[in-house]
Amino acid sequence: MSDIYYMRKKFGISTSYDYLILAQIPFEVVAPQAPIVALLGEDVDLPCHLSPSMNAEHMELRWFRDTFSPAVLVYWDRKEQEGEQMPEYRGRVTLVKDDITAGHVAVRIHGVKASDEGMYTCSFRAQQVSEEAFMHLKVTASFDVVAPQEPILALVGEDVDLPCHLSPSISAEHMELRWFRDTFSPAVLVYRDGEEQEGEQMPEYRDRVSMVKDDITLGQVAVRIHGVKASDDGTYQCSFTVQQFYEDNFMHLEVAASFDVVAPQEPILALVGEDVDLPCHLSPSISAEHMELRWFWDTFSPAVLVYRDGEEQEGEQMPEYRDRVSMVKDNITVGQVAVRIHGVKASDKGMYQCSFTVQQFYEDNFMHLEVAAIGSDPHISMEVQKSGQVQLKCSSSGWYPKPQVQWRTPKGEVFPSTSESSSPDEEGLYTVTASLAISSILLKSVSCLIQNDHVRLEKEATGQWNQ
């Protein structure tokens, strides 16, 4: 369309020429892939749009079922053509064309009937170019209201949502929605005619609740209670009403005045170079979405990771953890979170503290991270002396913590090293070297065994010689 606009401005092309230009631009018609669900007696839109986005004002648009004509609705010459319309849709459908200049249109069926269920085709024609797409309309005579089966847990002073949704997924935009407790009216919140009805609201909820309706066209809504009080604890009922249809369901809100932070009691073991999670969760299971969360070592700040206002706070992070940690928050709404350390180092070993803060509430807990590294296969070098002594040297690198070295015969006898040394590299990983002098007359072979007690793994090499 930008090219057409440019040509209009530069060359003074008229509207009729615009249509000729549009006819030469390839386009696709896009329709919903999922079935459109409508309630008997309600209005429903059957939308289509053009890709790329272009003006459809001067095109011929047609929605039809089994036959191209007569049709459900026909639009050309910038108006609806009733003469080509199926009698059963006459006076029951209109064209929604607010965004027709961007190629977005829909047929609105008023007062849906059971016979309206089925496949629909929408087609766009510009001169000899014609494209179409298909959509499926399902008509239902009833619906169910679905509410959480498990109690919803909230902390005093926090915000909490009490959600309900329709099954099948149909629009609740033109329904009356009501959340109430013991009495139908006054209620916690009433939504009707597209807006909240404050006059029907319980005084104790006035200015404390709002409706979450971003997905109301899919039948998904919630009441949000701001600044939960202890008195909000209890059972709530949500109802959906349209014409003669009424359905409701119940949910239970549990309000907690405090919480505990739960962390692993056993040490968490990680291998150098791998990723590891340091998890914490709240008890009772309440949302931590709007809390400040912090994982730290000896000092509260700077920290390993700080989460506040819905995002990680890099400015309060220890330099050695920058770009090495991330927060696992898939289940933050039920109070389950973790810090993930990527590419664990030997220096990450130690005690970690996780804390949760909201308003005047603060709780924390501790966990211990153990780090281990399995080194290289041992290498044995040997030298046989004229005296019959065999000098053996065993070495291996990349261990953490410092490993144990044993010399062992095939029969399981253990010999102490004649000498042993170990030293860490800049990453804290140990290289170990051990020596043994033994008589070649007594033995033909000895094994060097290097063990990491943390992970109960060992590596072994055998030295053999001829007597």
VEXMAR-538992 format. One line per 3 residues: for each residue z, x, y of C-alpha. Coordinates in nm, 2 decimals, decimal comma, always signed. Layout:
N
Z X Y ~ ... .
//
This chain:
467
+0,00 +0,00 +0,00 ~ +0,06 +0,29 +0,23 ~ -0,31 +0,39 +0,19 .
-0,42 +0,03 +0,28 ~ -0,19 +0,03 +0,58 ~ -0,34 +0,37 +0,69 .
-0,70 +0,23 +0,65 ~ -0,60 -0,08 +0,85 ~ -0,47 +0,12 +1,13 .
-0,75 +0,38 +1,14 ~ -1,05 +0,16 +1,07 ~ -0,93 -0,19 +1,16 .
-0,99 -0,33 +0,81 ~ -0,93 -0,71 +0,80 ~ -0,72 -0,91 +0,56 .
-1,02 -1,00 +0,35 ~ -1,10 -0,63 +0,31 ~ -0,74 -0,57 +0,20 .
-0,81 -0,80 -0,09 ~ -1,12 -0,61 -0,18 ~ -0,93 -0,28 -0,18 .
-0,64 -0,43 -0,38 ~ -0,89 -0,55 -0,64 ~ -0,99 -0,18 -0,70 .
-0,63 -0,06 -0,75 ~ -0,51 -0,07 -1,12 ~ -0,18 -0,25 -1,17 .
+0,05 -0,38 -1,44 ~ +0,24 -0,70 -1,47 ~ +0,61 -0,65 -1,56 .
+0,82 -0,93 -1,71 ~ +1,17 -0,93 -1,86 ~ +1,19 -0,79 -2,21 .
+1,51 -0,97 -2,31 ~ +1,51 -1,34 -2,35 ~ +1,60 -1,54 -2,04 .
+1,88 -1,78 -2,13 ~ +1,92 -2,11 -1,93 ~ +2,17 -2,39 -1,96 .
+2,03 -2,74 -2,02 ~ +2,00 -2,92 -1,68 ~ +2,04 -2,60 -1,47 .
+1,77 -2,42 -1,27 ~ +1,62 -2,10 -1,41 ~ +1,38 -1,83 -1,27 .
+1,09 -1,68 -1,48 ~ +1,02 -1,36 -1,28 ~ +0,72 -1,12 -1,28 .
+0,64 -0,82 -1,06 ~ +0,36 -0,58 -1,01 ~ +0,37 -0,21 -1,08 .
+0,30 -0,03 -0,86 ~ +0,45 -0,25 -0,59 ~ +0,17 -0,42 -0,39 .
+0,10 -0,74 -0,20 ~ +0,02 -1,04 -0,43 ~ -0,03 -1,29 -0,14 .
-0,41 -1,30 -0,19 ~ -0,41 -1,29 -0,57 ~ -0,43 -1,58 -0,81 .
-0,10 -1,62 -0,99 ~ -0,06 -1,83 -1,30 ~ +0,23 -1,92 -1,53 .
+0,12 -2,09 -1,85 ~ +0,23 -2,16 -2,21 ~ -0,03 -2,21 -2,49 .
-0,33 -2,28 -2,27 ~ -0,46 -2,10 -1,96 ~ -0,51 -2,44 -1,79 .
-0,35 -2,68 -1,73 ~ -0,06 -2,44 -1,64 ~ +0,30 -2,45 -1,56 .
+0,22 -2,34 -1,21 ~ -0,09 -2,20 -1,04 ~ -0,10 -2,02 -0,70 .
-0,42 -1,92 -0,52 ~ -0,56 -1,94 -0,17 ~ -0,19 -1,88 -0,06 .
-0,07 -2,21 -0,20 ~ +0,03 -2,39 -0,52 ~ -0,25 -2,58 -0,69 .
-0,10 -2,90 -0,83 ~ -0,43 -3,02 -0,97 ~ -0,42 -2,75 -1,24 .
-0,06 -2,82 -1,34 ~ +0,07 -2,97 -1,67 ~ +0,21 -3,32 -1,61 .
+0,55 -3,23 -1,76 ~ +0,61 -2,96 -1,50 ~ +0,48 -3,16 -1,19 .
+0,76 -3,19 -0,94 ~ +0,99 -2,97 -1,15 ~ +0,88 -2,62 -1,07 .
+0,84 -2,41 -0,75 ~ +0,72 -2,06 -0,67 ~ +0,98 -1,81 -0,55 .
+0,77 -1,59 -0,32 ~ +1,02 -1,43 -0,07 ~ +0,90 -1,08 -0,19 .
+0,54 -1,16 -0,27 ~ +0,42 -0,89 -0,03 ~ +0,60 -0,64 -0,26 .
+0,45 -0,81 -0,57 ~ +0,78 -0,98 -0,68 ~ +0,75 -1,35 -0,76 .
+0,90 -1,61 -1,00 ~ +0,86 -1,96 -1,11 ~ +1,18 -2,17 -1,08 .
+1,22 -2,45 -1,32 ~ +1,45 -2,72 -1,19 ~ +1,67 -2,91 -1,43 .
+1,58 -2,73 -1,75 ~ +1,50 -2,94 -2,05 ~ +1,52 -2,85 -2,42 .
+1,14 -2,88 -2,44 ~ +1,11 -2,59 -2,18 ~ +1,22 -2,34 -2,45 .
+0,95 -2,10 -2,56 ~ +0,71 -1,83 -2,46 ~ +0,56 -1,81 -2,11 .
+0,27 -1,59 -1,98 ~ +0,24 -1,49 -1,62 ~ -0,10 -1,35 -1,50 .
-0,21 -1,18 -1,17 ~ -0,58 -1,18 -1,08 ~ -0,75 -0,99 -0,80 .
-1,13 -1,06 -0,82 ~ -1,24 -0,92 -1,16 ~ -0,91 -0,74 -1,23 .
-0,66 -0,95 -1,43 ~ -0,33 -0,85 -1,60 ~ -0,06 -1,05 -1,77 .
+0,29 -1,02 -1,93 ~ +0,50 -1,24 -2,15 ~ +0,86 -1,36 -2,14 .
+1,08 -1,58 -2,36 ~ +1,30 -1,87 -2,23 ~ +1,59 -1,98 -2,44 .
+1,76 -2,31 -2,36 ~ +2,11 -2,38 -2,47 ~ +2,30 -2,70 -2,46 .
+2,64 -2,54 -2,44 ~ +2,83 -2,21 -2,38 ~ +3,15 -2,04 -2,46 .
+3,39 -1,86 -2,23 ~ +3,50 -1,52 -2,36 ~ +3,82 -1,35 -2,24 .
+4,00 -1,03 -2,36 ~ +4,20 -1,09 -2,68 ~ +4,43 -0,79 -2,62 .
+4,69 -0,81 -2,34 ~ +4,57 -0,66 -2,01 ~ +4,82 -0,40 -1,90 .
+4,88 -0,32 -1,53 ~ +5,13 -0,11 -1,34 ~ +5,33 -0,25 -1,05 .
+5,15 -0,19 -0,72 ~ +4,81 -0,12 -0,88 ~ +4,50 -0,34 -0,88 .
+4,39 -0,52 -1,21 ~ +4,09 -0,72 -1,32 ~ +4,12 -1,04 -1,52 .
+3,76 -1,07 -1,67 ~ +3,57 -1,36 -1,83 ~ +3,21 -1,39 -1,94 .
+2,98 -1,65 -2,08 ~ +2,82 -1,65 -2,43 ~ +2,53 -1,67 -2,44 .
+2,47 -1,46 -2,12 ~ +2,37 -1,72 -1,86 ~ +2,41 -1,73 -1,48 .
+2,73 -1,87 -1,35 ~ +2,61 -1,85 -0,99 ~ +2,60 -2,23 -0,94 .
+2,91 -2,32 -1,16 ~ +3,26 -2,39 -1,05 ~ +3,49 -2,10 -1,17 .
+3,86 -2,12 -1,18 ~ +4,15 -1,89 -1,27 ~ +4,48 -2,06 -1,30 .
+4,82 -2,04 -1,46 ~ +5,04 -2,35 -1,54 ~ +4,85 -2,59 -1,32 .
+4,47 -2,65 -1,28 ~ +4,53 -2,69 -0,90 ~ +4,65 -2,51 -0,70 .
+4,49 -2,21 -0,87 ~ +4,49 -1,83 -0,86 ~ +4,13 -1,84 -0,74 .
+3,86 -2,11 -0,72 ~ +3,49 -2,03 -0,67 ~ +3,25 -2,32 -0,59 .
+2,92 -2,36 -0,39 ~ +2,88 -1,98 -0,38 ~ +3,22 -1,90 -0,22 .
+3,59 -1,88 -0,28 ~ +3,79 -2,20 -0,20 ~ +4,11 -2,08 -0,02 .
+4,23 -2,43 +0,03 ~ +4,29 -2,47 -0,35 ~ +4,48 -2,15 -0,39 .
+4,84 -2,09 -0,48 ~ +5,02 -1,95 -0,17 ~ +5,16 -1,65 -0,37 .
+4,80 -1,53 -0,45 ~ +4,65 -1,59 -0,10 ~ +4,50 -1,26 +0,04 .
+4,60 -1,08 -0,29 ~ +4,30 -1,17 -0,51 ~ +3,93 -1,14 -0,48 .
+3,64 -1,22 -0,71 ~ +3,43 -0,95 -0,88 ~ +3,09 -1,11 -0,91 .
+2,83 -0,83 -0,92 ~ +2,70 -0,95 -1,26 ~ +2,76 -1,33 -1,20 .
+2,39 -1,39 -1,28 ~ +2,47 -1,27 -1,63 ~ +2,78 -1,48 -1,65 .
+3,02 -1,18 -1,61 ~ +3,29 -1,23 -1,35 ~ +3,66 -1,13 -1,29 .
+3,95 -1,20 -1,06 ~ +4,10 -0,88 -0,91 ~ +4,47 -0,89 -0,83 .
+4,55 -0,64 -0,56 ~ +4,89 -0,48 -0,56 ~ +5,03 -0,63 -0,88 .
+5,38 -0,77 -0,87 ~ +5,63 -0,81 -1,16 ~ +5,59 -1,19 -1,11 .
+5,22 -1,17 -1,20 ~ +5,31 -1,11 -1,56 ~ +5,20 -1,39 -1,79 .
+4,91 -1,60 -1,93 ~ +4,60 -1,69 -1,72 ~ +4,33 -1,94 -1,79 .
+3,97 -1,91 -1,67 ~ +3,73 -2,21 -1,67 ~ +3,36 -2,26 -1,61 .
+3,23 -2,60 -1,51 ~ +2,87 -2,72 -1,45 ~ +2,77 -3,08 -1,45 .
+2,92 -3,24 -1,76 ~ +2,99 -2,90 -1,92 ~ +3,34 -2,75 -1,92 .
+3,48 -2,45 -2,12 ~ +3,78 -2,22 -2,07 ~ +3,97 -1,94 -2,23 .
+4,30 -1,76 -2,20 ~ +4,42 -1,40 -2,13 ~ +4,76 -1,24 -2,10 .
+4,86 -0,99 -1,83 ~ +5,15 -0,75 -1,90 ~ +5,30 -0,58 -1,59 .
+5,48 -0,25 -1,64 ~ +5,72 -0,10 -1,39 ~ +5,69 +0,25 -1,54 .
+5,49 +0,45 -1,79 ~ +5,52 +0,76 -2,01 ~ +5,28 +1,04 -2,05 .
+5,21 +1,13 -2,42 ~ +5,07 +1,47 -2,52 ~ +5,01 +1,64 -2,86 .
+5,34 +1,78 -3,00 ~ +5,17 +2,03 -3,23 ~ +4,98 +2,33 -3,09 .
+4,61 +2,28 -3,03 ~ +4,41 +2,55 -3,19 ~ +4,07 +2,67 -3,05 .
+3,84 +2,95 -3,15 ~ +3,71 +3,19 -2,88 ~ +3,37 +3,07 -2,75 .
+3,42 +2,71 -2,86 ~ +3,50 +2,40 -2,64 ~ +3,85 +2,24 -2,67 .
+4,01 +1,92 -2,53 ~ +4,36 +1,91 -2,39 ~ +4,43 +1,53 -2,42 .
+4,70 +1,31 -2,26 ~ +4,74 +0,93 -2,26 ~ +4,97 +0,67 -2,10 .
+5,21 +0,45 -2,28 ~ +5,19 +0,16 -2,23 ~ +4,81 +0,17 -2,23 .
+4,72 +0,11 -1,86 ~ +4,43 +0,22 -1,64 ~ +4,46 +0,57 -1,49 .
+4,14 +0,52 -1,28 ~ +4,32 +0,51 -0,95 ~ +4,59 +0,77 -1,03 .
+4,61 +1,13 -0,94 ~ +4,58 +1,34 -1,26 ~ +4,65 +1,71 -1,29 .
+4,65 +1,98 -1,56 ~ +4,82 +2,30 -1,46 ~ +5,00 +2,61 -1,58 .
+5,30 +2,76 -1,40 ~ +5,21 +2,62 -1,06 ~ +5,14 +2,27 -0,96 .
+4,86 +2,39 -0,73 ~ +4,62 +2,56 -0,77 ~ +4,56 +2,38 -1,10 .
+4,33 +2,39 -1,40 ~ +4,19 +2,05 -1,29 ~ +4,28 +1,79 -1,04 .
+4,14 +1,43 -1,04 ~ +4,20 +1,21 -0,74 ~ +4,01 +0,93 -0,56 .
+3,77 +0,89 -0,86 ~ +3,65 +1,25 -0,86 ~ +3,75 +1,61 -0,95 .
+3,90 +1,81 -0,66 ~ +3,74 +2,16 -0,69 ~ +3,92 +2,29 -0,38 .
+4,26 +2,27 -0,57 ~ +4,13 +2,45 -0,88 ~ +4,23 +2,80 -1,01 .
+3,93 +3,04 -0,97 ~ +3,94 +3,13 -1,34 ~ +3,87 +2,77 -1,45 .
+3,60 +2,69 -1,19 ~ +3,28 +2,57 -1,37 ~ +3,46 +2,61 -1,70 .
+3,64 +2,28 -1,73 ~ +3,55 +1,91 -1,71 ~ +3,73 +1,59 -1,74 .
+3,68 +1,35 -2,03 ~ +3,73 +1,01 -1,89 ~ +3,54 +0,76 -2,11 .
+3,86 +0,58 -2,18 ~ +4,04 +0,63 -1,85 ~ +4,07 +0,25 -1,80 .
+4,31 +0,25 -2,10 ~ +4,49 +0,56 -1,98 ~ +4,33 +0,81 -2,22 .
+4,19 +1,13 -2,06 ~ +4,15 +1,50 -2,14 ~ +4,05 +1,83 -1,99 .
+3,77 +2,00 -2,18 ~ +3,76 +2,38 -2,16 ~ +3,41 +2,51 -2,22 .
+3,38 +2,85 -2,39 ~ +3,74 +2,92 -2,46 ~ +3,87 +3,27 -2,38 .
+4,17 +3,46 -2,52 ~ +4,33 +3,43 -2,18 ~ +4,33 +3,05 -2,20 .
+4,62 +3,06 -2,45 ~ +4,95 +2,92 -2,33 ~ +5,14 +2,61 -2,22 .
+4,96 +2,34 -2,02 ~ +5,12 +2,05 -1,82 ~ +4,94 +1,72 -1,75 .
+5,08 +1,48 -1,48 ~ +4,99 +1,13 -1,37 ~ +5,09 +1,01 -1,02 .
+5,05 +0,67 -0,86 ~ +5,24 +0,56 -0,55 ~ +5,60 +0,65 -0,62 .
+5,55 +0,69 -0,99 ~ +5,52 +1,04 -1,14 ~ +5,53 +1,14 -1,51 .
+5,42 +1,45 -1,70 ~ +5,42 +1,62 -2,04 ~ +5,34 +1,95 -2,20 .
+5,10 +2,08 -2,47 ~ +5,04 +2,43 -2,61 ~ +4,70 +2,58 -2,67 .
+4,67 +2,85 -2,93 ~ +4,36 +3,07 -2,92 ~ +4,21 +3,27 -3,21 .
+3,91 +3,48 -3,27 ~ +3,77 +3,60 -3,61 ~ +3,64 +3,95 -3,58 .
+3,35 +4,14 -3,74 ~ +3,32 +4,23 -4,10 ~ +3,54 +4,54 -4,17 .
+3,36 +4,87 -4,20 ~ +3,50 +5,13 -4,44 ~ +3,42 +5,50 -4,41 .
+3,55 +5,75 -4,66 ~ +3,57 +6,12 -4,73 ~ +3,66 +6,27 -5,08 .
+3,86 +6,59 -5,04 ~ +3,85 +6,88 -5,30 ~ +4,22 +6,81 -5,37 .
+4,12 +6,47 -5,51 ~ +4,25 +6,28 -5,21 ~ +4,02 +6,01 -5,06 .
+4,05 +5,96 -4,68 ~ +3,96 +5,59 -4,60 ~ +3,91 +5,45 -4,25 .
+3,87 +5,07 -4,19 ~ +3,77 +4,93 -3,86 ~ +3,68 +4,58 -3,72 .
+3,64 +4,43 -3,36 ~ +3,66 +4,10 -3,19 ~ +4,00 +3,97 -3,32 .
+4,26 +3,76 -3,14 ~ +4,55 +3,78 -3,15 ~ +4,60 +4,13 -3,30 .
+4,53 +4,10 -3,67 ~ +4,72 +4,23 -3,97 ~ +4,56 +4,51 -4,19 .
+4,63 +4,55 -4,56 ~ +4,50 +4,79 -4,82 ~ +4,49 +4,64 -5,17 .
+4,39 +4,75 -5,52 ~ +4,18 +4,53 -5,76 ~ +4,52 +4,46 -5,93 .
+4,67 +4,33 -5,61 ~ +4,89 +4,63 -5,53 ~ +4,94 +4,67 -5,16 .
+4,94 +5,01 -4,98 ~ +5,07 +5,07 -4,62 ~ +4,83 +5,23 -4,38 .
+4,87 +5,60 -4,32 ~ +4,80 +5,53 -3,95 ~ +4,69 +5,22 -3,75 .
+4,58 +5,16 -3,40 ~ +4,46 +4,85 -3,20 ~ +4,34 +4,80 -2,85 .
+4,21 +4,49 -2,65 ~ +3,88 +4,49 -2,46 ~ +3,83 +4,33 -2,12 .
+3,81 +3,98 -2,28 ~ +4,14 +4,04 -2,46 ~ +3,98 +4,08 -2,80 .
+4,12 +4,34 -3,03 ~ +3,95 +4,63 -3,21 ~ +4,17 +4,75 -3,50 .
+4,14 +5,08 -3,70 ~ +4,35 +5,17 -4,00 ~ +4,35 +5,48 -4,22 .
+4,47 +5,54 -4,58 ~ +4,49 +5,86 -4,79 ~ +4,49 +5,79 -5,17 .
+4,44 +5,99 -5,49 ~ +4,09 +5,94 -5,64 ~ +4,24 +6,01 -5,98 .
+4,45 +5,69 -5,98 ~ +4,19 +5,45 -5,84 ~ +3,82 +5,39 -5,82 .
+3,83 +5,14 -5,53 ~ +4,05 +5,00 -5,26 ~ +3,99 +4,69 -5,04 .
+4,06 +4,67 -4,67 ~ +4,19 +4,32 -4,58 ~ +4,21 +4,21 -4,21 .
+4,39 +3,88 -4,16 ~ +4,44 +3,64 -3,87 ~ +4,75 +3,44 -3,94 .
+4,68 +3,17 -3,68 ~ +4,38 +3,04 -3,86 ~ +4,47 +3,17 -4,20 .
+4,13 +3,34 -4,24 ~ +4,06 +3,70 -4,35 ~ +3,78 +3,94 -4,39 .
+3,76 +4,20 -4,66 ~ +3,56 +4,52 -4,73 ~ +3,58 +4,74 -5,04 .
+3,56 +5,12 -5,06 ~ +3,44 +5,26 -5,40 ~ +3,40 +5,62 -5,52 .
+3,33 +5,81 -5,84 ~ +3,61 +6,01 -5,99 .
//
